[in-house]
Amino acid sequence: MTHVTGIACGNGSLSQGVYCGIAPHVNIVSIKILDRGGQGNSAQAVRALRWIMDNFRKYNIRVVNLSIGTNDRKVNLPLKEAVEQLWQAGIVVVAAAGNPDGHSGHRPPPAVSSGVISVGAWEDRQYFQSASFSRFTREESPDLWAMGDDIISVLSPDYDFTLPNRSRRNVVHPHYIRMSGASMATPFVSGAAARLLERHPRAHPREIKKMLLQLTLPTEGLLTREMLLT
């Protein structure tokens, strides 16, 4: 969660601005869904989204980032409905489209809804378009792509290196670490959405989505930092 947040809006203060996030001036409301091992379930996600629905005006929540995934091949209807309620209420929802595992695609059920911006890691785009992906998944390919390999962002002081697939070799600075996956690409787009809302504070989520899609037309859907600085 710390790493994802840093990609979206870290201020880079621990690296003298070298590893600054996409929208460093936004405020964060952090809602814990997963445990220390990065595990959780749809019921926890639904409770979190419903809390946002109940409190978004109080905390001025405009963008929700969902860097979570599932092995489920069926849509979780309560989760889908919770996401769509946020979208209809004027909140931009950005969800990870999942990571290839060689057999099936791991992706969050919200990606099957038009009331979301689904994001894939650019490095995985060929897999999403391949025959090895099921027909059901191919029809719901990511809306946008962002770089997802070896993304450097904030290292949590509580990061547990004893868990599988976690290595101290990925630490690049006492306070920063490299991580990869659609979960890293997603906050890039969330930060981009926040930047657009700074310029267009009255824009509806569908307008933000349209702006992002138009921005990436020349690059086959790839969103880059340079695009946001023009």
Summary of the structure (lengths in Angstrom):
residues: 230
radius of gyration: 16.6
end to end distance: 28.8
largest distance: 46.4
contacts: 727
relative contact order: 0.18
helix: 41%
strand: 14%
